[in-house]
Amino acid sequence: MVFSTRTDHPLALAAFVALVAASPAAAQTAQTESHAATPTAAAKPAAREASRNPKSVFGASLTKAEARALLGEMQQLTEQALATSKAAEGAASVADVKTAAGKVLQAVWGNATAPGDGNTAEITVPGWKERWQVTGAEWSPAYAKRLGTLPPKITDPRQLGVMGRGRAVRGRLWTLTKAGSPTMLADTVGAGQVTASISNVIGWTYVAEGLKGNEMQPRISLTYLWDAPDEFWQSSSDTGWLDEVFAQASNILKTDYGTDVAEARKHAAGMSELLTKVLNGVDADKNGTVEPRMMEGGLNAAVRAAGSEGF
């Protein structure tokens, strides 16, 4: 079995958790990933929004029309991926299930797969500069001198799948929700709803910085919401539902099923369930409605909120 994930990040930061697939020993069916809970309520800081200082400006210059088009494409690509996954639930062969999983990976990150040993495959993902749209010059001069400041090889969000489109759109939305933004309050409220729904899908992570010795280096900040409830940290919306899809599709490709097409179909069904969550969201508070907010809204909620606010 082959488990190979390429990346051009020289430090291979462990913090890039949103791109690490689950264990390839056996493909996993849909399940909720559990993350360490935040400290108890008594130990938490006072409820407030922490300073959000993303080092990437990816998507900030998009027009509303451009951002709206990318959001619609995110929805369409995910719908196509779901249709492909559902078809794989009745596939005639293991090879057909793996072909479907490869197409799903293309939708997630625009990445390709390559043959491995037997009927497994190697997974190719964009490098860290492409994933986070940075050059290296955003941090300490010593860091930049040592590791270079070459620009990302890919800067078009349409070549970076649903994930890249989502990060670009969110970059545009952040320009509307920052303190002191000249936009109208109604726009800011709507932007916040769309941002929350997109973040549930692509993860609440963003590239920031951290001090190591005397050097500022890239760090991935999970969320700027200091007062997020414990349920959020214990859910899978913190690192993003799309990451679960990536892990499931990757494991299908990495698993040697032999001729056991029934097992492969079962894992395709798990992939379909995860893609459905990306689209439809989750009624986390069990009130009968999926709302455009943290832990609930998916891409359909994001599109509805964007339309209602005129984005």
C-alpha positions in Angstrom: 0.0 0.0 0.0 1.3 3.5 -0.9 0.8 6.5 1.4 2.5 9.4 -0.2 1.4 13.0 0.0 3.6 15.5 -1.8 4.2 19.0 -0.4 6.8 21.6 -1.2 6.7 23.1 2.4 10.3 22.7 3.6 9.3 22.6 7.3 6.3 20.3 6.8 4.5 22.2 9.6 2.4 19.9 11.7 -0.2 22.7 11.9 -1.4 22.1 8.4 -3.8 19.6 9.8 -6.6 20.4 7.3 -4.6 18.8 4.5 -3.6 15.5 6.2 -5.7 12.6 5.2 -6.9 10.0 7.7 -5.0 6.7 8.2 -4.8 4.7 5.0 -5.1 1.3 6.7 -8.7 1.1 5.8 -11.0 3.7 4.2 -13.3 5.2 6.7 -17.1 5.7 6.5 -18.6 9.0 7.4 -18.0 9.9 11.0 -17.5 13.0 13.2 -13.9 13.8 13.9 -13.2 14.6 17.5 -10.8 17.4 18.4 -9.5 18.5 21.8 -11.9 20.6 23.7 -11.0 24.2 24.7 -10.3 24.9 28.3 -13.3 25.0 30.7 -15.5 28.0 30.7 -13.8 29.4 33.9 -10.5 29.3 32.1 -11.6 31.0 28.9 -10.9 34.6 28.1 -13.7 37.0 28.2 -16.0 36.6 25.2 -14.7 38.8 22.5 -13.3 38.6 19.0 -9.5 38.1 18.9 -7.4 40.1 16.5 -7.6 38.5 13.1 -4.5 39.1 11.1 -4.3 36.8 8.1 -1.0 37.0 6.3 -2.6 36.2 2.9 -4.6 38.7 1.0 -5.9 36.0 -1.4 -9.3 37.1 -2.8 -9.4 40.5 -1.1 -9.5 42.3 -4.4 -12.3 40.3 -5.9 -15.4 42.2 -7.0 -18.8 41.1 -5.6 -19.6 39.6 -9.0 -16.4 37.6 -9.1 -16.9 36.3 -5.5 -20.5 35.4 -6.2 -19.5 33.5 -9.3 -16.8 31.5 -7.4 -19.4 30.7 -4.6 -21.8 29.4 -7.2 -19.0 27.2 -8.7 -18.2 25.8 -5.3 -21.9 24.7 -5.0 -21.9 23.3 -8.5 -18.7 21.4 -8.2 -19.8 19.8 -4.9 -23.1 18.8 -6.5 -21.3 17.1 -9.3 -18.9 15.4 -6.9 -21.9 14.1 -4.9 -23.6 12.8 -8.1 -20.3 11.0 -8.9 -20.0 9.5 -5.4 -23.6 8.3 -5.4 -23.1 6.6 -8.7 -20.1 4.8 -7.2 -22.3 3.3 -4.5 -23.6 1.0 -7.2 -20.3 0.6 -9.2 -19.6 -2.6 -11.0 -16.0 -2.8 -9.9 -13.4 -1.5 -7.4 -11.8 0.4 -10.3 -15.0 2.3 -10.9 -15.2 3.3 -7.2 -11.6 4.5 -7.3 -12.2 6.5 -10.4 -15.1 8.3 -8.7 -12.9 9.0 -5.7 -10.3 10.5 -8.0 -12.9 12.8 -9.4 -14.0 13.9 -5.9 -10.4 14.8 -5.1 -10.2 16.9 -8.2 -13.2 18.8 -7.0 -11.7 19.4 -3.5 -8.3 20.7 -4.4 -7.9 20.4 -8.1 -5.2 17.8 -7.4 -4.4 14.7 -9.4 -3.8 11.1 -8.5 -1.0 8.8 -9.7 -0.8 5.0 -9.9 0.8 3.3 -6.8 1.4 -0.4 -6.0 -1.3 -2.8 -6.9 -4.7 -1.0 -7.0 -3.7 1.8 -4.7 -2.8 5.3 -5.7 -0.5 8.2 -4.6 -2.2 11.5 -3.8 -0.8 14.7 -5.2 -1.8 18.0 -3.4 -0.9 21.6 -4.0 2.1 22.9 -2.1 1.8 25.0 1.0 2.2 28.3 -0.9 -0.6 27.4 -3.2 -2.8 26.2 -0.4 -2.3 29.4 1.6 -1.4 31.9 -1.2 1.8 33.3 0.4 5.3 33.8 -0.8 7.3 33.5 2.4 8.1 37.3 2.4 5.2 37.8 4.8 7.4 36.7 7.8 10.9 37.4 9.2 13.6 38.5 6.8 15.8 35.6 8.1 13.0 33.1 7.4 12.5 34.6 3.9 16.3 34.5 3.2 16.6 30.9 4.2 13.6 29.5 2.5 13.0 31.9 -0.4 10.2 34.1 -1.5 9.1 32.6 -4.7 5.4 33.2 -5.5 2.9 30.4 -5.6 3.0 28.4 -8.8 -0.8 28.5 -8.9 -2.8 31.7 -8.1 -6.0 31.1 -10.0 -8.6 29.9 -7.4 -10.3 27.9 -10.2 -7.3 25.7 -10.4 -7.5 25.0 -6.7 -10.9 23.3 -6.5 -13.6 24.0 -4.1 -11.1 24.7 -1.3 -9.2 27.4 -3.2 -12.4 29.1 -4.4 -13.6 29.1 -0.8 -10.5 30.7 0.6 -10.6 33.4 -2.2 -14.3 34.2 -1.5 -13.7 34.3 2.3 -10.8 36.7 1.7 -13.2 39.1 -0.1 -15.8 38.7 2.7 -13.2 39.5 5.4 -12.7 42.9 3.8 -16.4 43.5 4.6 -16.4 42.3 8.2 -13.2 43.9 9.5 -13.7 46.7 12.0 -13.8 50.1 10.4 -15.0 48.7 7.1 -16.8 51.4 5.0 -19.4 49.0 3.9 -23.0 49.2 5.3 -23.9 47.3 8.4 -26.4 45.2 6.5 -23.7 44.1 4.2 -21.4 43.3 7.2 -24.1 41.1 8.8 -24.7 39.2 5.6 -21.0 38.8 4.9 -20.7 37.3 8.4 -23.4 34.7 7.6 -21.8 33.7 4.3 -18.3 33.6 5.9 -19.5 31.3 8.7 -21.1 28.9 6.3 -18.1 28.8 4.0 -15.8 28.4 7.0 -17.7 25.3 8.1 -16.9 23.8 4.7 -13.3 24.8 4.2 -12.3 25.1 7.9 -12.0 28.1 10.2 -8.2 28.0 9.7 -6.1 30.8 8.1 -2.4 31.5 7.8 -1.0 33.8 10.5 2.4 33.9 12.2 4.1 32.7 15.3 7.4 33.5 17.0 10.1 30.7 17.1 13.2 32.0 18.9 13.6 35.5 17.3 12.0 34.6 14.0 8.4 35.0 12.9 7.3 32.0 11.0 4.0 30.8 9.4 1.5 29.3 11.8 -2.0 28.2 11.0 -4.5 29.8 13.4 -7.6 27.7 13.8 -10.1 30.4 14.5 -10.2 34.0 15.6 -13.3 33.3 17.7 -12.0 33.0 21.3 -15.4 32.3 22.8 -16.4 29.5 20.5 -18.4 26.9 22.4 -16.9 23.6 23.4 -19.2 21.8 20.9 -17.4 23.6 18.1 -14.0 22.3 19.0 -15.4 18.8 19.4 -17.0 18.9 16.0 -15.4 18.6 12.5 -16.4 22.1 11.4 -13.3 23.6 13.0 -11.0 22.1 10.4 -13.7 21.9 7.8 -16.2 19.3 6.4 -14.4 19.4 3.1 -11.3 18.0 4.8 -13.4 14.9 5.8 -14.3 14.4 2.1 -10.6 14.7 1.2 -9.7 12.1 3.8 -12.4 9.7 2.7 -11.6 10.0 -1.0 -7.9 9.6 -0.3 -8.4 6.5 1.7 -10.5 4.9 -1.0 -7.7 5.5 -3.4 -5.1 4.2 -1.0 -6.9 1.1 0.1 -6.2 -2.3 -1.6 -9.7 -3.8 -1.8 -8.7 -6.7 -4.0 -12.0 -7.6 -5.6 -14.2 -6.7 -2.7 -16.4 -4.2 -4.5 -19.0 -4.4 -1.8 -16.6 -2.8 0.7 -15.6 -0.2 -1.8 -19.2 0.7 -2.4 -19.8 1.1 1.4 -16.9 3.6 1.6 -18.3 5.4 -1.4 -21.6 5.8 0.5 -19.6 7.3 3.4 -18.1 9.8 0.9 -21.6 10.7 -0.3 -22.8 11.3 3.2 -19.9 13.7 3.8 -20.5 15.6 0.6 -24.1 15.9 1.5 -23.1 17.6 4.7 -20.9 20.0 2.8 -23.9 21.0 0.7 -26.8 20.9 3.2 -25.0 21.7 6.4 -26.1 20.3 9.8 -29.0 21.2 12.2 -26.6 21.4 15.1 -29.0 22.9 17.6 -31.9 20.5 16.5 -34.3 23.4 16.0 -35.4 22.1 12.6 -33.5 24.7 10.5 -30.0 24.8 9.1 -28.9 28.4 9.7 -26.0 30.3 8.1 -23.8 30.2 11.2 -21.0 28.3 12.9 -21.4 24.5 12.9 -24.6 24.6 10.8 -24.5 26.3 7.4 -23.1 24.5 4.3 -22.7 25.7 0.8 -26.4 25.9 0.1 -26.9 28.1 3.2 -24.0 30.3 2.0 -25.5 30.7 -1.4 -28.9 31.6 0.1 -27.4 34.1 2.5 -25.3 35.7 -0.3 -28.4 36.0 -2.5 -30.6 37.5 0.2 -28.0 40.2 1.0 -27.3 41.0 -2.7 -23.7 39.8 -2.8 
